[in-house]
Amino acid sequence: MQYALQLTHPGPEGRLQRIDWPPRDPAEGELRIRHDYVGVNFIDSYYRTGLYPLEDPAIPGVEGVGTIESIGAGVSGFQLGQKIAYGAAPGAFATTRLLPAWRALPLPEGINADIAAASMLRGMTAHMLLSQNCPVGKGTRVLIHAAAGGLGGVLTQWAKALGAVVIGTVGSEEKVAIARRLGADAVIVGRDADLVAEVDALTAGQGVDLAIDGIGGDRLRQTIECVRSDGTVASIGQAAGPIPEMSLAVLAPQRAIRLLRPSIMAFAADPTAYRDAGEAVFAMLKRGIAVQPDKTYPLIEAAAALSDLEGGAGTGAKLLTVAE
């Protein structure tokens, strides 16, 4: 039986409901994909809670790898049975889906389908942040939160590959070795750590050039204080809760700070930027820079995967497998 998981009543008690989802014929410019793997991301949690709206039929999931099983009119350059990957396109929590052909990225030889499915959105986000929003190079000092996690882990690897000096934060001592293995030069441990003092000590009082914060809550205010004058803070999420209201004055009491709120979904809506980001992700995957799934769940258990992600269980990425 083919099915999808539809979000009902977005909010604190948001639920995923299994619905029948017969394969549909692709319209002009579309492909029908049968999923092999689907990634799980914090944006799916934001859809569940209603923080971000999700259009009907309200099926979360924004990245995956699958097989082309039907090709719509006007589409060229693809073959039935071809493996493709994609990201930044809601509707993945389903056995099959329709996908605009321009979002289908042929999966290169030598890249495992599960690794690609767990890496597309996070990899595109890393490309956007480190190559487009705030280009990173040799010696750039970068602060990355949750450096042993899914997005934090790929950001750490990617920034290090570009020559950056990476300061990572992790929630427990058990995750220190993981963050260091991924490339962190220094690791700050614990949610109650004095982040500002530790970054100050690690940078000889200079602060970092770029800080990437997907934690939100009170952590964002602390993160801003870790950045040097004329440095940049990229706020990309709020895993720890809503971002508190702040006066713009907090950005420049004694120094000028750039505060970005970039959106990978908006960035990837441009076909040229999307393809460039996909090529960058595949290039990094071939170099071994990837998100490793720490646990794989059947598609029907997507709600459990989301709960584990929200609770900080494990490291790496949560991945859904779509069986026949």
C-alpha positions in Angstrom: 0.0 0.0 0.0 1.4 3.4 -1.0 1.0 6.1 1.6 2.0 9.5 2.9 2.2 11.1 6.3 0.0 14.2 6.5 0.4 16.8 9.2 -2.9 17.4 11.1 -3.5 20.3 13.4 -0.1 22.0 13.4 0.9 23.1 16.9 2.4 21.7 20.1 0.2 18.6 19.6 0.8 18.3 15.9 0.4 14.8 14.6 1.4 12.9 11.5 -1.5 10.8 10.1 -1.0 8.0 7.5 -3.2 8.5 4.4 -3.5 6.5 1.2 -1.3 8.0 -1.4 -1.7 6.3 -4.8 1.0 7.1 -7.4 0.0 10.1 -9.5 0.8 11.0 -13.1 3.3 13.8 -13.4 2.2 17.0 -15.0 4.3 18.8 -17.6 7.7 19.6 -16.2 7.4 17.0 -13.4 8.8 13.6 -12.5 7.4 11.0 -10.3 9.9 9.7 -7.8 9.7 6.5 -5.7 11.7 7.2 -2.6 14.5 5.0 -1.3 15.4 7.3 1.6 14.1 10.5 3.1 16.0 12.9 5.4 14.6 14.3 8.7 15.4 17.9 9.5 14.5 20.5 12.1 12.4 22.3 9.5 10.0 19.3 9.7 9.7 20.0 13.4 8.9 23.7 12.7 6.2 22.5 10.3 4.8 20.2 12.9 4.6 22.9 15.6 3.2 25.5 13.1 6.2 27.8 13.4 6.4 27.6 9.6 3.3 27.1 7.5 3.0 24.1 5.2 0.7 24.2 2.2 -1.9 21.5 1.6 -1.7 18.5 1.5 0.7 19.3 4.4 3.2 16.5 3.9 6.5 17.3 5.6 10.0 16.1 4.6 12.2 18.2 2.3 14.9 16.0 1.0 15.4 12.5 -0.3 16.8 10.1 -2.8 14.7 7.9 -5.1 14.1 6.4 -8.5 12.4 8.0 -11.4 9.3 5.9 -12.3 7.4 8.3 -14.6 8.4 11.4 -16.7 6.0 14.2 -17.5 5.7 16.0 -20.8 8.4 18.5 -21.8 11.0 16.9 -19.5 14.3 15.8 -21.1 17.7 14.6 -19.8 16.2 11.9 -17.5 15.6 8.2 -17.8 13.1 5.8 -16.1 14.9 4.0 -13.3 17.5 6.7 -12.8 18.5 7.6 -9.2 18.1 11.2 -8.2 18.6 13.3 -5.1 16.9 16.5 -4.1 16.5 19.0 -1.3 14.4 22.0 -0.1 11.1 20.6 -1.5 8.4 19.7 1.0 6.4 16.6 0.4 9.0 13.9 1.1 7.2 11.9 3.8 5.6 9.7 1.2 6.4 6.5 -0.7 6.2 8.4 -4.0 6.0 12.0 -4.9 5.8 14.4 -7.8 8.9 16.7 -8.1 9.6 19.6 -10.5 12.2 18.2 -12.9 14.6 21.1 -12.2 14.9 19.9 -8.6 16.0 16.4 -9.6 19.8 16.1 -9.3 21.2 12.9 -10.9 23.0 11.0 -8.2 26.6 10.6 -9.2 28.3 7.2 -9.2 30.1 6.4 -6.0 27.8 8.3 -3.7 25.6 6.2 -1.4 21.9 6.9 -1.6 21.5 7.0 2.2 24.3 9.4 2.7 23.0 11.7 0.0 19.5 11.6 1.4 20.8 12.7 4.8 23.1 15.4 3.4 21.2 17.4 0.7 19.5 20.0 2.8 22.3 20.3 5.3 24.9 20.4 2.6 23.1 23.1 0.7 22.8 25.1 3.9 26.5 24.8 4.4 27.2 26.0 0.9 24.8 28.9 1.3 26.3 30.0 4.6 30.0 29.4 4.0 30.4 30.2 0.3 27.6 32.7 -0.3 26.4 34.5 2.8 29.7 34.9 4.5 32.6 33.3 2.4 35.0 31.5 4.6 38.7 30.9 3.8 42.0 30.1 5.4 42.2 31.4 9.0 38.5 32.5 9.3 37.4 31.9 12.8 34.0 30.2 12.9 31.8 29.3 15.9 29.4 26.4 15.2 26.8 25.2 17.7 25.9 21.5 18.0 29.1 20.6 16.2 28.5 16.9 16.7 25.0 17.0 15.2 23.6 16.7 11.7 23.9 20.3 10.4 26.5 21.3 12.9 28.6 18.3 11.9 28.6 19.1 8.2 29.2 22.8 8.8 32.2 21.8 10.9 33.6 19.6 8.2 32.9 22.0 5.4 34.3 25.0 7.2 37.5 23.1 8.0 37.8 22.0 4.4 37.8 25.7 3.4 40.6 26.4 5.9 38.7 27.9 8.8 39.6 27.7 12.4 36.5 26.1 14.0 35.2 26.4 17.5 32.4 24.0 18.2 29.9 23.6 21.0 28.4 20.3 22.1 25.9 19.4 24.8 28.0 16.7 26.6 31.5 15.3 27.1 30.5 12.3 25.1 30.2 14.4 22.0 33.6 16.1 22.3 35.5 13.4 20.4 32.9 13.4 17.6 33.2 17.2 17.1 37.0 16.9 17.1 36.9 14.1 14.6 34.8 16.2 12.3 37.4 19.0 12.4 36.7 21.2 15.4 39.9 22.9 16.6 38.4 23.6 20.0 35.2 22.4 21.7 33.1 24.1 24.3 31.1 21.7 26.4 27.7 22.1 28.1 24.6 24.2 27.6 25.5 26.1 30.8 29.1 26.9 29.7 30.2 30.5 29.8 30.2 30.8 26.0 31.4 34.4 25.8 34.3 33.9 28.2 35.4 30.7 26.6 35.4 32.1 23.1 37.2 35.2 24.4 39.9 33.0 25.8 40.2 30.9 22.7 40.5 33.9 20.4 42.8 36.0 22.6 40.0 38.5 23.1 39.4 39.0 19.4 36.1 37.1 18.9 35.1 35.0 15.9 34.6 36.2 12.4 31.4 34.2 11.9 29.1 32.5 14.3 26.3 30.2 13.1 23.5 29.7 15.6 20.7 27.1 15.0 19.9 26.9 18.8 18.0 30.1 19.3 16.5 31.0 22.7 18.9 32.8 24.9 21.9 31.3 23.1 21.6 33.7 20.2 22.2 36.7 22.5 25.3 35.0 23.8 26.4 34.1 20.3 26.2 37.7 19.2 28.7 38.7 22.0 31.2 36.2 20.7 31.6 37.9 17.3 34.3 40.5 16.6 33.6 44.0 15.5 32.4 43.9 11.9 31.8 40.1 12.2 28.7 38.2 11.2 26.1 36.1 13.1 23.9 33.8 11.0 20.7 32.8 12.9 19.4 29.7 11.1 17.1 28.0 13.6 15.7 27.8 17.1 16.0 24.3 18.3 16.1 25.4 22.0 13.0 27.6 21.7 11.8 31.0 20.2 14.3 33.7 19.6 13.8 36.5 22.2 12.9 40.0 21.0 16.1 42.1 20.8 16.7 45.7 20.2 18.9 46.5 17.2 21.1 48.4 19.7 22.4 45.0 20.9 24.2 44.7 17.6 26.3 47.8 18.0 26.9 49.0 21.6 30.6 49.2 21.1 31.1 47.4 17.7 29.2 46.8 14.5 27.8 43.3 13.9 26.0 41.9 10.9 23.0 39.7 11.8 21.7 37.4 9.1 18.5 35.3 9.1 19.1 33.3 5.9 16.6 30.8 4.6 17.8 27.7 2.7 14.2 27.3 1.3 14.3 30.8 -0.2 17.8 30.4 -1.4 17.1 27.0 -3.1 13.9 28.4 -4.8 16.2 29.9 -7.5 17.0 27.1 -10.0 20.5 28.3 -10.7 21.5 28.7 -7.1 19.9 25.3 -6.4 21.8 23.5 -9.0 25.1 25.2 -8.0 24.4 24.1 -4.4 23.7 20.6 -5.4 26.9 20.4 -7.4 28.8 21.7 -4.3 27.2 19.1 -2.1 28.1 16.3 -4.4 31.7 17.5 -4.6 31.9 17.6 -0.8 30.3 14.1 -0.6 33.0 12.8 -2.9 35.6 14.2 -0.5 34.0 12.3 2.4 32.4 15.4 3.9 28.9 14.2 4.7 26.2 13.8 7.3 26.3 10.2 8.7 22.9 8.8 9.6 23.0 7.8 13.3 19.7 6.0 13.1 17.4 4.8 10.4 13.6 4.4 10.9 10.9 3.0 8.6 8.9 5.8 7.0 5.9 5.1 9.1 8.0 6.0 12.2 8.7 9.5 11.1 7.1 10.9 14.2 9.5 9.0 16.4 12.4 10.2 14.3 11.2 13.8 14.8 10.9 13.3 18.5 14.4 11.9 18.8 15.8 14.8 16.7 14.0 17.4 18.9 15.2 15.7 22.0 18.9 15.7 20.9 19.1 11.9 20.9 22.2 10.6 19.2 24.5 12.4 16.8 24.5 12.8 13.0 21.2 12.6 11.1 17.9 10.8 11.3 16.9 9.0 8.2 13.7 7.3 7.0 13.8 4.2 4.8 11.0 3.6 2.3 10.4 -0.2 1.9 8.2 -1.8 -0.7 
